[in-house]
Amino acid sequence: MSLTIWIIILALLIAVAIYLWRLKRFSEGESSYDTGQAILDFARAFPNEAIRSLHMTADGNAVFVRLHDNKAGFMRNMGKHNACMMLNPERITVEHLESGDGFVVTFIDTPKYSGAYRFKTVGEAAEVSLWLLGSYLEAADAEPDQPKEADASSSPSSAT
């Protein structure tokens, strides 16, 4: 082969190598913490739930979702997809971190999602912990009413 052909092949290989190197560098540097995509994924998983607001952790691997009826949701980045779930306030425990910028959540039903979650600011961590507390209080308020209604419906009426 002539020298000209080898130079053309070498130039093409260098061009492809530079292109792939730049492509890899940009994909590593770009922010994959897209709240818009998180909204779409959660809405796809739970189409009947209206999202009020959401907060993403500082590393972008988890999103806590506040819903319209004071429920809370959770999304965990699992690589190319997100795992979405509704939080049952009776099946989680929350403890604060000493730094104040996050908390440790223990999911009783799904321990693989348990861990420390840190937010960009202390205010975000406080707001999310208040959501979790609010959803717990909603569930606690709803439970005492249910047994009373069940007792009233099961007891015989005095009018008979």
C-alpha positions as CSV (number, residue, x, y, z in Angstrom):
1,M,0.0,0.0,0.0
2,S,1.1,3.5,-0.7
3,L,2.0,6.0,2.0
4,T,-1.0,8.2,1.0
5,I,-3.5,5.4,1.9
6,W,-1.8,4.8,5.2
7,I,-2.0,8.5,6.0
8,I,-5.7,8.6,5.1
9,I,-6.4,5.5,7.3
10,L,-4.4,7.0,10.2
11,A,-6.2,10.3,9.9
12,L,-9.6,8.6,9.9
13,L,-8.7,6.5,13.0
14,I,-7.5,9.7,14.8
15,A,-10.8,11.5,13.9
16,V,-12.9,8.6,15.2
17,A,-10.8,8.4,18.4
18,I,-11.2,12.1,19.0
19,Y,-15.0,11.9,18.4
20,L,-15.4,8.9,20.7
21,W,-13.2,10.6,23.4
22,R,-15.3,13.8,23.3
23,L,-18.5,11.9,23.3
24,K,-17.5,10.0,26.4
25,R,-16.3,13.1,28.1
26,F,-19.5,15.0,27.5
27,S,-21.7,12.1,28.7
28,E,-19.7,11.8,31.9
29,G,-19.9,15.6,32.6
30,E,-23.5,16.2,31.7
31,S,-26.0,16.4,34.5
32,S,-28.3,13.4,34.5
33,Y,-30.2,14.8,37.3
34,D,-33.2,15.9,35.3
35,T,-36.3,16.7,37.4
36,G,-38.4,16.9,34.3
37,Q,-37.6,13.3,33.5
38,A,-38.3,12.4,37.2
39,I,-41.8,13.9,36.9
40,L,-42.5,12.0,33.7
41,D,-41.3,8.7,35.2
42,F,-43.3,9.1,38.4
43,A,-46.4,10.1,36.4
44,R,-46.0,7.0,34.2
45,A,-45.7,4.7,37.3
46,F,-48.6,6.4,39.2
47,P,-50.9,8.1,36.6
48,N,-53.6,8.9,39.2
49,E,-51.3,10.8,41.6
50,A,-50.9,14.5,41.2
51,I,-47.4,15.8,42.0
52,R,-47.2,18.9,44.2
53,S,-43.4,19.2,44.3
54,L,-40.2,17.1,44.4
55,H,-36.7,17.4,45.7
56,M,-33.7,15.5,44.3
57,T,-30.8,14.5,46.5
58,A,-27.5,16.2,46.1
59,D,-26.0,13.3,44.1
60,G,-29.1,12.9,41.9
61,N,-29.6,9.3,42.7
62,A,-33.0,9.7,44.6
63,V,-36.0,11.9,44.3
64,F,-38.6,12.5,47.1
65,V,-42.0,13.4,45.7
66,R,-44.8,15.3,47.5
67,L,-48.2,14.5,46.2
68,H,-51.4,16.5,46.3
69,D,-53.0,14.6,49.2
70,N,-50.0,14.8,51.5
71,K,-48.8,11.4,50.5
72,A,-45.1,11.0,49.6
73,G,-43.4,9.1,46.9
74,F,-39.8,8.0,46.3
75,M,-37.8,7.4,43.2
76,R,-34.4,5.8,43.0
77,N,-32.1,6.0,40.0
78,M,-31.3,2.5,38.9
79,G,-29.0,3.3,36.0
80,K,-31.1,3.6,32.8
81,H,-34.4,3.6,34.7
82,N,-36.0,4.8,37.9
83,A,-37.6,2.7,40.6
84,C,-40.8,4.5,41.8
85,M,-42.8,3.7,44.9
86,M,-45.4,5.3,47.1
87,L,-44.1,5.6,50.7
88,N,-46.2,4.0,53.4
89,P,-45.4,6.1,56.4
90,E,-45.8,3.2,58.8
91,R,-43.2,1.1,56.9
92,I,-40.3,3.6,57.1
93,T,-38.2,5.1,59.8
94,V,-36.3,8.4,59.4
95,E,-33.4,9.6,61.5
96,H,-31.5,12.9,61.0
97,L,-27.9,13.2,60.0
98,E,-25.5,15.2,62.3
99,S,-24.7,17.6,59.4
100,G,-28.4,18.5,59.1
101,D,-28.3,18.4,55.3
102,G,-30.1,15.0,55.1
103,F,-31.5,12.0,56.9
104,V,-31.2,8.3,57.0
105,V,-34.3,6.4,55.8
106,T,-34.9,2.8,56.5
107,F,-37.5,1.1,54.3
108,I,-38.8,-1.9,56.1
109,D,-40.4,-3.5,53.1
110,T,-37.6,-2.7,50.6
111,P,-34.3,-2.5,52.5
112,K,-32.2,-2.2,49.4
113,Y,-33.4,1.4,49.1
114,S,-32.5,2.3,52.7
115,G,-29.6,4.6,53.3
116,A,-28.5,8.2,53.9
117,Y,-29.9,10.8,51.6
118,R,-28.2,14.2,51.5
119,F,-29.7,17.3,49.9
120,K,-28.1,20.5,48.5
121,T,-29.3,22.6,51.4
122,V,-30.5,22.1,54.9
123,G,-33.8,23.7,54.0
124,E,-34.5,21.0,51.4
125,A,-33.8,18.3,53.9
126,A,-36.0,19.9,56.4
127,E,-38.8,20.3,53.9
128,V,-38.7,16.7,52.8
129,S,-38.6,15.4,56.4
130,L,-41.7,17.6,57.1
131,W,-43.4,15.9,54.1
132,L,-42.6,12.5,55.5
133,L,-43.9,13.6,59.0
134,G,-47.0,15.1,57.4
135,S,-47.8,11.8,55.5
136,Y,-47.2,9.9,58.8
137,L,-49.6,12.2,60.7
138,E,-52.2,11.9,57.9
139,A,-52.0,8.1,58.2
140,A,-52.2,8.2,62.0
141,D,-55.3,10.5,61.9
142,A,-57.0,8.2,59.4
143,E,-56.5,5.0,61.4
144,P,-58.4,5.9,64.6
145,D,-61.4,6.8,62.6
146,Q,-61.6,3.5,60.8
147,P,-62.1,1.3,63.9
148,K,-64.7,3.6,65.3
149,E,-66.7,3.4,62.1
150,A,-66.3,-0.3,62.0
151,D,-67.4,-0.6,65.6
152,A,-70.5,1.6,64.9
153,S,-71.5,-0.5,61.9
154,S,-71.0,-3.8,63.6
155,S,-72.9,-3.0,66.8
156,P,-76.7,-3.5,66.7
157,S,-78.8,-0.4,66.4
158,S,-80.9,0.6,69.5
159,A,-83.7,1.6,67.2
160,T,-84.6,-2.0,66.4
